[in-house]
Amino acid sequence: MKGKTKLIGDFKVHPIGIGTWGIGGYMEPVLGNEEKEIEAIRYSIRKGQDHIDTAEMYGKGHSEEVVGMAIEGFDRERLFIASKVHRNYTDSGDVLFSVEKILKRLNTEYLDLIYLHSYWEDENMGKYLEGINKVVKKGLARSLAVSNFNVEELKWSIAKTSYPISANQLNYNVLYKTEVTKEMVELCLKEEIAIVAYRPVERKLLADKCEDETVLKLAQKYNKTPAQIAINWLISQKNVIAIPKAVEKEHIDENIGAMDFQIEENDMVLLNNL
């Protein structure tokens, strides 16, 4: 793989981030797994991963609490921590209040990146964006981003914001490319917006139970796992960052191992056409 870091705005980050959807719970908090989850995040950081992605929606904030415990003792300036404000907080003042609670759960004074978690057709959308801008202006976050925005929604946010959009987080993997169209790629490259790919490895489709013949053949060719092929395909793209979630050390090592090789151009074309 070319290059060992990626850019989100002005920040250099590891091309494989630490996803936390499911850590601390999904839609509700799940207690009892914190010790293992904390150790997984710490192990990832010790292996060189510095970009942690979370959201106040994950486990109703418990994911952020787990991350806050996990980063204790590490040099904060060497970490890139991102979270997302849920659409429940639409008024600009509510967004500020929400981010203050996020920071408290994460036990940090600032975020490196704050996302609008989603877009919806509503007159309050402008206030939502205004609130995120105030968060950056007050120094509670160093940069802002959007999540699940299509091309037109992304153009709208670029035109309306006071600060550059540093990233758009999208569902993107070698078998699902619907949201990352050619127009989206061109717009993000033009505006220097990173594409942060969530669900980079669908466990049933691109890892343990992979049945796609192309992915399986390439895994055999490169002596890698299907998951490593899938992640390598993503991070080989100029402005794409992957954020897989892993709590087992062997899966963390497997993810990082996706950086140790480069897929040939003709094989990239095969994967592009899946």
C-alpha positions, 0 to 999 in steps of 0.5 A: 500500500502506498503511504502510511498515513491519510489526511483528514483535513490537516491531520495525518491519521493511520489509514485504518481507524478504530471503529466502535459501533457495538463497543459499549452497546449498539442502540442501548448500553451493554455492560460487562464487556468493558475490560475486554473492550478497553484492552482492545482499544489500547492494543490497537493504539499500541499497534499504531492506530490513532484514529478512534471513531465513536458517536453519542448514539452508540450504546446511548453514550456508553461507547464514548465512556469506554473510549474515555477509559481506554485512552486514559494514560495515552498522549492525547495529542497523538490521538485523533478522536471523532464523535457524532452529534445525533439528529435529536439535537437540532437547535444550535444551542442543543448541539453545543450542549450535546458536545459538552456531554460527549467531551465529559463521557470521553474525558477529553477537553476537545474532539479532533473531529465532530460529525453531523450524524445524518441528514434529513429534510427539515428546516432545522437542518440549517440550525444543526449545521450552525451548531456544529460550526459553533462547536468548532469556533468555541474550540470544542472540536478542531474540525467538522464533518458529515456522515451519510450525506449524498452528493447534493447534501454534501454540496449544501453543507460545503456552501453553508458551513463556516469551516471546511468539511474534513470528511464524509463518513459513508457505508462503503466496501468492495461489495457495496459502492452505492453511496460512493458514486463517481460524482461523490469521489470527484467532489471529495477529491476536489474539496479535499474531503476524506471518505471514511468507510464504515462497514469496510468488512461485512463479516458475513460477506467479506471475512469469515463467511466470504463467498465472493469468488473474486475476493476469495481468489485474490486472497489466495493469490496474495496469501491474505484473508478476504478481510485484508483484501477488502480493507486494502482495496479501500485504503489503496484509494487516495482519500479513503480511510477504513474504520473496522471494529475489532475486539479480538487481538487476532482481528486487530492484527489481521486488519493492520496486516491489510497494509503490508501488501499492494493489490496490482492494478488489474486486480483493483479493476476486478474489485472495482467492478464487483 
